[in-house]
C-alpha cells in the first residue's frame, strides 16, 4: 500500500548527486542512439538519482511493466541501482501519478472521459492507502 511504501522510503539511505528533478522525454535530444543534449535545468538540484529515473520512466513507460524493465535494464548498463534505489523509484513514481491525477482534477475544462480515467486512477490509489 502507498502509505507503507512511503514510510519505508523515508527510512532508506541512498546516494545523492546532481539531478534534473523534472526530466522529461522532450528535454533530451538524441542523434541515433546517443544523447547529444539536455534542456530545462530549472529544477536542477542535489537529490536521489532514483527521482530522475522514476520521472523519466514514468512518463515514457507509463503503466507498462515490460517498458519499465527495459528502461531499468538500459539504465543499469551505465550505473547499477541498489535495492534501496529500486524501491525509491517505485515510491517516486506512485507519488508522481498521484500528483498528476490531483492536478488534472484542478483543470477547469476536463473532458468527461479524462475525468473518468483520473477518478479511476485516484480510486486505485486510495484503495492502496
C-alpha positions as CSV (number, residue, x, y, z in Angstrom):
1,X,0.0,0.0,0.0
2,X,1.1,3.6,-0.7
3,X,1.4,4.6,3.0
4,X,3.7,1.6,3.7
5,X,5.7,2.4,0.6
6,X,6.2,6.0,1.6
7,X,7.0,5.2,5.2
8,X,9.7,2.7,4.2
9,X,11.0,5.0,1.6
10,X,11.6,7.7,4.2
11,X,13.9,5.4,6.1
12,X,16.1,4.4,3.1
13,X,19.6,5.7,2.5
14,X,21.0,6.1,-0.9
15,X,23.3,8.2,-3.0
16,X,22.7,11.8,-3.9
17,X,24.1,13.7,-6.8
18,X,23.1,16.5,-9.2
19,X,19.7,15.6,-10.7
20,X,17.4,17.3,-13.2
21,X,14.4,16.5,-10.9
22,X,12.0,17.3,-13.7
23,X,13.5,15.3,-16.5
24,X,11.1,14.7,-19.4
25,X,11.5,12.9,-22.7
26,X,11.2,16.1,-24.7
27,X,14.1,17.6,-22.7
28,X,16.5,15.0,-24.0
29,X,18.0,15.3,-27.6
30,X,19.4,12.3,-29.5
31,X,21.4,11.6,-32.6
32,X,20.9,8.0,-33.5
33,X,21.3,6.1,-30.1
34,X,23.3,8.8,-28.4
35,X,22.2,11.6,-26.1
36,X,23.5,14.8,-27.5
37,X,21.8,17.4,-25.3
38,X,19.6,18.2,-22.4
39,X,17.5,21.3,-21.7
40,X,15.4,22.7,-18.8
41,X,17.7,22.9,-15.8
42,X,15.2,25.0,-13.8
43,X,14.7,22.3,-11.1
44,X,18.3,21.1,-11.0
45,X,19.5,20.2,-7.6
46,X,21.1,17.5,-5.4
47,X,18.8,14.6,-5.0
48,X,18.5,10.9,-5.4
49,X,19.1,9.6,-9.0
50,X,16.1,7.4,-8.4
51,X,14.0,10.6,-8.7
52,X,15.1,11.3,-12.3
53,X,14.8,7.6,-13.3
54,X,11.2,7.4,-11.9
55,X,10.2,10.6,-13.6
56,X,11.6,9.7,-17.0
57,X,10.4,6.1,-17.0
58,X,7.0,7.0,-15.5
59,X,6.5,9.4,-18.4
60,X,7.9,7.2,-21.1
61,X,6.8,3.7,-19.9
62,X,3.5,4.7,-18.2
63,X,2.0,1.6,-16.6
64,X,3.7,-0.9,-18.9
65,X,5.9,-3.3,-16.8
66,X,7.8,-4.5,-19.8
67,X,8.8,-1.0,-20.8
68,X,9.8,-0.3,-17.1
69,X,12.0,-3.4,-17.1
70,X,13.5,-2.4,-20.4
71,X,14.3,1.1,-19.1
72,X,15.7,0.0,-15.8
73,X,17.9,-2.6,-17.6
74,X,19.1,0.1,-20.1
75,X,19.9,2.4,-17.2
76,X,21.9,-0.3,-15.4
77,X,24.2,-0.7,-18.4
78,X,25.7,2.6,-17.2
79,X,25.0,2.6,-13.5
80,X,23.9,-0.1,-11.1
81,X,20.9,0.5,-8.9
82,X,20.8,-0.5,-5.3
83,X,17.8,-2.3,-3.8
84,X,17.0,1.0,-1.9
85,X,17.1,3.0,-5.2
86,X,14.8,0.5,-6.9
87,X,12.4,0.8,-4.0
88,X,12.6,4.6,-4.2
89,X,11.9,4.6,-7.9
90,X,8.6,2.8,-7.3
91,X,7.7,5.3,-4.5
92,X,8.6,8.4,-6.6
93,X,6.6,7.1,-9.5
94,X,3.5,6.4,-7.3
95,X,3.7,10.0,-5.9
96,X,4.2,11.3,-9.4
97,X,1.0,9.6,-10.6
98,X,-1.0,10.8,-7.5
99,X,0.3,14.4,-8.0
100,X,-0.6,14.4,-11.7
101,X,-4.0,13.0,-11.1
102,X,-4.8,15.6,-8.4
103,X,-3.5,18.4,-10.7
104,X,-5.7,17.1,-13.5
105,X,-8.8,17.5,-11.3
106,X,-8.0,21.2,-10.9
107,X,-8.2,21.8,-14.6
108,X,-11.4,23.7,-15.4
109,X,-12.0,22.2,-18.8
110,X,-11.7,18.5,-18.2
111,X,-13.5,16.3,-20.7
112,X,-15.8,13.6,-19.2
113,X,-13.6,10.7,-20.3
114,X,-10.4,12.3,-18.8
115,X,-12.3,12.9,-15.6
116,X,-13.4,9.3,-15.5
117,X,-9.9,8.0,-16.1
118,X,-8.5,10.3,-13.5
119,X,-11.2,9.4,-11.0
120,X,-10.5,5.7,-11.6
121,X,-6.8,6.2,-11.1
122,X,-7.3,8.1,-7.8
123,X,-9.7,5.4,-6.6
124,X,-7.0,2.8,-7.2
125,X,-4.5,5.0,-5.3
126,X,-7.0,5.5,-2.4
127,X,-7.5,1.7,-2.3
128,X,-3.8,1.3,-1.9
129,X,-3.7,3.6,1.2
